[in-house]
Amino acid sequence: MKLDRSDIKTEEILDWKGIHLFHFSGSACSQKLRIFFNIKKINWNSHVINLIKQEQFSEWFLGINPRGLVPTLVHDGDVHIESNEIMAYLDDVYKDNKLFPIDLIDEINKDLAFEDSLHHDLRRLTFRYIIPHALGKKNPSTIDAKEQFEGTIQGKADENKSKEILFWKNHYKNGITDDEIVESANKFKNIYEDFDKTLKNQKYLKGDKFTVVDLAWYVSTKRLAMAGIPIEKYKNVQKWFSNLDNDENFKKEINIDMPIKIIAVAIKIINKIKRTYVTDLVKF
C-alpha cells in the first residue's frame, strides 16, 4: 500500500533515493521482507526501529508510517506499508525470480490475505510463550501517543487504528489469556492439518514451485514452532519447513537473539509447571 504524500509528516524521507527498509530483527513481518530481499537479490538500506524500546510510537516514525508498524519501505521517497503489499510491489518492480506468478496471482492474493488475518493470533502466541509480558506490553503513554496521533492512510482516517489500540490496551491490562490461546492455537492446528494434506503430493504450498505463500508461512511456522505449536506432528509440513529452514537465504534472517531464546525456555518451563503451555491447553 503506497501512502499519499499528505500522509507523510516526517518530510525528510521524501528526498531519499533507493530502497530503504525500517525493520526490527525479531519482527516476523520484517523477517519476511529481509528473506524476500535475499531471494530477489535486492540491495537495500537498513533502518532499525527497536520495538522493545517502543521506537515505533515515536512522533518521527509515526510521521512516516501512521500505523507505527514495521516493516515500512521507502523507495525513492515513496512510502509503502504492509509487508505482503510491499512484496507484491517490489516483485513487480524487480521482475527476476518472480514470487507472485501471474497464473496464480488471484490465489496468492487470497492466501496472503488469509495469512495476514491471523496476525493477531500469531501475536498472541508470541507474547504468551516467547516475549514476557513485561517486555511485550506497551506503556499507557505510548498507547495514548498512538491513539492521539492524527495520521492518515491514503488521505483518510486509519480504519485499523481502533483494532490495534484495543489489542495493546487489553494486552497491557490482562496479558494473553488461556481462552485466547485456545482460540488462536486451534486455528493453526486446523491450518496445519490442511497443509499436511496439501504437501503430501507436492513440494510447495502452491504446487512444485516456491512462491511468496511459502515465504509467508515459513516465517509464521518458525515463530509458531518456537511458541510451542508441535509442527513435527505434521510429517509433510515438517519436511517442507526443514527444507526451507536449511536455506541460507532464510536462516540468516530468522534467528532470535540468544537472550530471547533463554527467556522463551524459562517461559516454557514456567508454563509447563502450571500446565498452561500451548500443548496443555490444546490437544494436537
C-alpha positions in Angstrom: 0.0 0.0 0.0 1.5 3.3 -1.1 0.9 6.3 1.2 -0.1 9.7 -0.1 2.4 12.5 0.2 -0.1 14.2 2.5 0.2 11.2 4.9 3.9 11.8 5.5 4.8 14.2 8.3 8.5 13.3 8.6 9.2 15.0 5.3 13.0 14.4 5.2 12.4 10.9 3.9 10.7 12.3 0.8 14.1 13.0 -0.7 15.6 9.6 0.0 16.8 7.7 -3.1 16.9 3.9 -3.4 15.4 1.2 -1.3 15.2 1.8 2.4 13.6 -0.6 5.0 12.5 0.2 8.5 12.5 -3.1 10.4 13.4 -4.9 13.6 15.2 -8.2 14.0 12.5 -10.0 15.9 9.6 -8.8 13.9 8.1 -11.7 11.9 6.9 -9.4 9.1 10.4 -7.7 9.0 12.0 -11.2 8.7 9.7 -11.9 5.8 10.9 -8.8 3.9 14.5 -9.4 4.6 14.2 -13.0 3.2 12.4 -11.6 0.2 15.3 -9.2 -0.4 17.7 -12.1 -0.2 15.8 -14.3 -2.7 15.3 -11.4 -5.1 18.9 -10.1 -4.6 17.7 -6.6 -4.0 20.2 -4.1 -2.5 18.6 -2.1 0.4 19.4 0.3 3.2 18.7 -0.7 6.8 16.9 1.4 9.4 16.3 -0.4 12.6 13.3 0.5 14.7 13.6 -1.0 18.2 10.3 -2.4 19.1 11.4 -3.3 22.7 12.2 0.4 23.2 8.8 1.2 21.5 10.5 3.4 19.0 7.7 2.7 16.6 5.5 5.0 18.5 7.8 8.0 18.3 6.5 11.1 16.5 9.3 10.8 14.0 8.3 7.2 12.9 4.6 7.8 13.1 5.3 10.6 10.7 6.5 8.0 8.2 4.0 5.2 9.0 1.0 6.4 10.9 0.2 2.8 11.9 3.5 2.6 13.8 4.3 -0.8 12.3 7.4 -2.4 10.7 8.4 -3.2 8.1 8.0 0.1 6.3 9.5 0.6 2.8 10.7 3.9 1.4 11.5 3.7 -2.4 12.8 6.9 -4.0 10.8 8.9 -1.5 7.6 6.9 -1.7 6.4 5.1 1.4 4.8 1.7 1.2 3.4 -0.2 4.2 2.1 -3.7 5.0 4.6 -6.5 4.3 2.6 -8.5 1.8 1.7 -5.4 -0.2 5.3 -4.3 -0.1 6.4 -7.7 -1.6 3.8 -7.5 -4.3 5.0 -4.0 -5.3 8.7 -5.0 -5.3 8.0 -8.2 -7.2 6.5 -6.1 -10.0 9.5 -3.7 -9.9 12.2 -6.4 -9.8 10.8 -8.9 -12.2 13.6 -11.6 -12.0 12.7 -14.7 -9.9 9.0 -13.9 -9.7 7.4 -14.9 -6.4 4.0 -13.8 -7.4 3.5 -15.8 -10.6 0.9 -14.3 -12.9 -1.1 -17.6 -13.4 -1.6 -17.9 -9.6 -2.0 -14.2 -8.7 -5.6 -14.4 -7.6 -5.0 -17.5 -5.4 -1.9 -16.0 -3.9 -3.5 -12.7 -3.0 -6.4 -14.6 -1.4 -3.9 -16.8 0.6 -1.8 -13.8 1.7 -5.0 -12.0 2.9 -5.9 -15.1 4.9 -2.4 -15.3 6.4 -2.5 -11.6 7.3 -5.8 -12.1 9.0 -4.1 -14.3 11.5 -1.6 -11.7 12.6 -3.1 -11.1 16.0 -3.3 -14.8 16.6 0.4 -15.1 15.9 1.0 -12.1 18.1 -1.0 -13.8 21.0 1.2 -16.9 20.9 4.4 -14.7 20.7 3.5 -12.6 23.7 2.4 -15.6 25.8 5.3 -18.0 25.1 8.3 -16.1 23.7 8.2 -12.5 24.8 7.5 -11.9 28.5 4.6 -9.6 29.4 6.9 -7.0 30.9 8.8 -6.7 27.6 5.9 -7.1 25.2 3.4 -4.8 26.8 3.1 -1.2 25.6 3.2 1.6 28.2 -0.1 3.6 28.5 1.7 6.7 27.5 2.9 5.2 24.2 -0.5 3.7 23.5 -2.0 7.2 24.2 0.5 8.7 21.8 -0.5 6.4 19.0 -4.2 6.9 19.8 -3.9 10.7 19.7 -1.7 10.8 16.6 -3.9 12.1 13.8 -2.2 10.3 11.0 -4.0 9.3 7.8 -3.7 6.4 5.4 -4.1 7.5 1.8 -5.7 10.7 3.0 -8.3 9.0 5.3 -8.5 8.1 8.9 -7.0 4.7 9.5 -9.7 2.1 9.8 -7.3 -0.4 11.5 -6.3 2.0 14.3 -9.0 1.1 16.8 -8.3 -2.6 16.5 -4.6 -2.1 17.2 -5.3 0.2 20.1 -7.7 -2.3 21.6 -5.2 -5.1 21.3 -2.5 -3.2 23.1 -4.8 -1.9 25.9 -6.1 -5.4 26.6 -2.5 -6.8 26.5 -1.3 -4.2 29.0 -4.2 -4.9 31.3 -4.7 -8.7 31.0 -1.7 -10.2 29.1 -2.8 -13.1 26.9 -5.5 -15.3 28.4 -5.8 -19.1 28.2 -9.0 -18.7 26.3 -7.2 -16.5 23.7 -4.5 -19.1 23.3 -7.0 -21.9 22.8 -8.9 -19.9 20.2 -5.7 -18.9 18.2 -3.9 -22.3 18.6 -6.9 -24.2 17.3 -6.9 -22.0 14.2 -3.3 -23.0 13.4 -4.0 -26.7 14.3 -6.7 -26.8 11.6 -4.4 -24.9 9.1 -1.5 -27.3 9.5 -3.8 -30.3 9.2 -4.9 -28.9 5.8 -1.3 -28.0 4.9 -0.2 -31.6 5.7 -2.7 -33.0 3.2 -1.7 -30.4 0.6 2.0 -31.1 0.9 1.6 -34.9 0.6 1.8 -34.8 -3.2 3.6 -31.5 -3.9 6.8 -29.8 -2.8 5.3 -26.3 -2.0 2.0 -24.9 -0.9 1.0 -23.8 -4.4 2.5 -26.7 -6.3 6.0 -27.6 -7.3 7.3 -24.0 -7.5 8.3 -21.9 -4.5 6.1 -18.7 -4.1 5.6 -15.9 -1.7 2.9 -18.0 0.1 5.7 -20.4 1.2 7.8 -17.5 2.3 4.9 -16.0 4.4 4.0 -19.3 6.0 7.7 -20.3 6.6 8.1 -17.2 8.8 4.9 -17.9 10.7 5.8 -21.5 11.1 9.2 -20.7 12.5 7.6 -18.4 15.1 4.8 -20.8 16.0 7.3 -23.7 16.4 9.2 -21.6 18.9 5.9 -20.8 20.7 5.2 -24.4 21.1 3.0 -25.5 18.2 4.2 -29.1 17.6 5.0 -28.8 13.9 6.8 -32.1 14.0 3.4 -33.8 14.3 2.7 -32.9 10.7 5.1 -35.0 8.7 4.7 -33.3 5.3 4.7 -29.8 6.9 7.9 -30.7 8.8 9.7 -31.8 5.6 8.6 -28.6 3.7 9.7 -26.5 6.7 13.0 -28.2 7.2 14.0 -27.8 3.5 13.4 -24.0 3.8 14.9 -23.7 7.2 18.3 -25.0 5.9 18.4 -22.4 3.2 20.9 -19.6 4.0 18.5 -17.0 2.5 16.1 -17.9 5.3 18.4 -18.9 8.1 20.4 -15.7 8.5 17.3 -13.5 8.8 15.1 -15.6 11.2 17.3 -16.3 14.2 16.0 -15.0 17.5 18.6 -13.3 19.7 20.1 -15.5 22.5 18.6 -13.5 25.4 15.1 -14.0 23.9 15.8 -17.7 23.4 16.8 -18.1 27.1 13.7 -16.2 28.2 11.5 -18.4 25.9 12.9 -21.5 27.5 12.2 -20.1 31.0 8.7 -19.2 30.0 8.2 -22.7 28.7 9.3 -24.3 31.9 7.0 -22.0 34.0 4.0 -22.8 31.8 4.8 -26.5 31.8 4.8 -26.4 35.6 1.5 -24.5 35.6 0.2 -26.8 32.9 -0.7 -23.8 30.7 1.7 -24.5 27.8 0.1 -24.4 24.4 0.1 -28.2 24.2 -1.5 -28.5 27.6 -4.4 -26.2 26.5 -4.9 -27.6 23.0 -4.5 -31.2 22.0 -2.7 -31.6 18.7 
